[in-house]
Amino acid sequence: MHLVLVHGAGGTANTWSSVVPLLEQRGLAFTVADNYSQSLRADEAAVRALIDAVDGPVLLVGHSYGGAVITAAGTHERVVGLVYAAAFGPDRDESVQQIVSAYEPAEVSKYFTRGPAGEWIAAPDEESWRELAWDVPESVRLAGRAQGRVAANDIFTQSTAEPAWMSRPSWYLVASSDKHLRPEIQRAMAARMGAVTDEVDTSHAVAHAAPERVVATIEKALAALV
């Protein structure tokens, strides 16, 4: 089984830097996506290309907006399962924006501004990190800030055609202290997709705050898919 790890909006492969050593220790084969967050369609195509390069079954793992990407790309014939880590799992003809608009705004919203083309620009100040990602190590936080990208509005407004979770088993790790993606939204999506669900008390940056729990969820999925 080959893992493909997909980061969230404006992120990079650095999202998984705390998870990768644990996967290597376990001898698991994986590829880390490095998408540009300019459109859901483009990111989906990039992940499908990574799947095409794999000889054998694939388990997709997505964080945050990366969940929307694996939901779209996961209909690829080689994908056998999906793991969501505090991630979006849109329904048919549903966008990320539609999901969050049905709830009260999350705390993260006050730390974003909009660019001239509608792009979402995160505030770089220390206050936002203390409130939103207090459990992320300082070195990881600084690396993420240096590598981060501006996310285009299309990643949030483009909808999913056919959700992969309708035809593949899924696992969901809820971040119960998440101030980016409300925990109640995570639980509702996990229930809708019929995912095997677990919870961990972390911020949205679960892959850094609790990498061992992310890997445990991956291992649970792998054991069920063998």
Steps between C-alpha positions, in 0.01 A plus 500: 500500500632844407401816687450838334494787751318819398541832686244774551440849361812707449713222646792298373653160558619644834153422637612139537856559628414360844315200354758398237766375747241275665397354166865440414556323832215265417630432149188636333515615138370851443499806276443854627304732273610862456201675348470871418153568644383690193199285412341179619508366144875559463580349838282199424685450170836524676402231751362277225839528329669382821261205517573416136869472591428232761492132411235355727227607743503847655373640830443876485556715810377859509524788746261796501423608141708198395195298597306661216785410267505132600119491486521604136814306399406190697273366226819393322487123442812434711368676812363255755444726802507851641634644826384845611698691765290802604406519132214590269295224342258671259187334371398487134485850345614655828791738560709574806339844518152349507599274789637775725227749408243280670664565839618792709837635379802332656755700702744485207284733292610813684863435403446495123471780246397481136730593211395680180416171325315362801799302627520427873798652681586383850623746761866434586482632857580310818153555644336283236743215559450516877124472458478264205802269524626523855606135506730517194874503579670834435742363240216341306294818518781713357569251219134493406481878491807524275363247250130586504310605188204727438188296430278597206126527550433222246615231742211592728228565242552218249277205585560127506348301215492152654625450858736205535374426851172383348676200346810453721543443875613800700659583834475838675712653777316794656708779657272586791658840582520613136450876443533477121246230416240478772494157672123478455549532124763227507272268694208569265711423192643184657151377588370580151774297334465214747866532595672311777551794733740589781574828679810670635515822703715718275490809285436479127868419448442142613779357282752701704324506837428125509683327213488165677119514504491579129723200434287283727196591290693416184606166647140422597398560140786289363409210731140508381597516134743208495 
